[in-house]
Amino acid sequence: MTDPEYMDRAEALLRQVEMGCDRINEDTEADIDSQRVGGMVTLTFRNGTQIVVNLQKPLHEVWLAAKAGGYHYRFDGSRWMDTKGQGEFFENLSRQATQQAGQPLSFG
C-alpha cells in the first residue's frame, strides 16, 4: 500500500469512528465525548475512561488503546485487522466501548 492509499483508508476509518460516536450519542444514553486532533481520536466515557485511536503513518497501521490494552491494525485489502489475530477493528472497538461504557455499543 502506498502512503497516499494508507492515508485515504486511515482517514476514512477515523471519520467512521467519529460518525459512530455521533450515531451512538443520538441513539443511546452513552454520551461519548469524541475529540479529534490530527490523526488521533479520543473517546471519553462518562466514567472518565478513554479509548484512543491514532494513526501510525510510518508503519501503515492504526492503533487502538483501551482500558483492556493496546491493539495494532493493518489494512488487509478489505478490512483493518489486528496484527496479532485479535480480529477486526470495528468489532474490537465496539467490544472495548461496550466494556468501558457499561452498555452495549456498536460502531459497525
N, C-alpha and C positions, 0 to 999 in steps of 0.2 A: 504494500500500500504506500502511495506517495504521501508526502507531508500534507499537500492540499486535500487529498482524499480523506486522510485521517481527520483533519480539522473540520471538514464538512460533516463527517459522520459523528464526530465527538460533539460538535456544537449542536447538532440535531438531538443528540442524547440529552444534553443539558437543557435544551428547550423543552423536551418531553418531560423531564423531571419537574421543571417549573410549571408546566401546564398541568401535570398530575397533581401538584400541590394545590393549584387553583381549583381544580375539579373536586379534590378531596375536601377542601375547605368549604366549597359550596354545598356538597352532598352530605357532610358529616359534621360532627362537633369537635373534630380533631384539632382544629386551629393550629396548623403548622405554619410557622414563620419561615418563609423562604427568602434568602438573600443571596444575590449573585454578585461576585466581584471577579471580573476577568474570567478565567477558566475554572472557577470554583463556585459551587452552590452549597450553601449551608442551610440545612433544615433544622429548625429548633422546635422542640415539642413543649407542651405545657409544663411538663415536669423538669424542664431545663436541659434534658439530654439533647444531643445533636447527632446528625448524620452529615458527613461532609463528602461531597462528590467533587473530585478535581481531575483535571486533565494532566497527563504526564506525556507531554509532547515528544521529548526525545525517545521515549520507549514506545510511542503509539499506543498507550494504554489509558484507561480511565480507572481511577482508584476510588474506592468507597470505604470510608472509615465510619464505623458504627460502634455502639456500646459493646457489641459482641466481638469486635475485631476489625481487621482490615482485609480488603479484597482487591485484587488486581484483575482487570478485564481487558481482553483484546478482541477486536472485531474479527469474526471468522468467515466473513463474506456475507453473512445474513444477520447475525446477532452478536452482541457483546457477551463473550463467555469468560468465566473465571479461569485464570491461568493454572489453577490447581484443581480443576474439575469440580468446583463447588456450584456450578450451574450458571444460569443466565442472569444478567444484570438486573432487569426489572423484577424478576421473580425474587431475587435476593433483597433488593431494595424494599419491596412490598413486605417481605418477611421481617426484615430488620425494623421497618417503620411500624409494623403491627406490634412488635415486641415493645418498642420504645413508647408508642402512643397508648398501649393498653387496650386497643380496639382494632378490629380487622380493617386493614387499609390495602388498597390495590393501586399500583402505579402502572399496571399492564394495559 
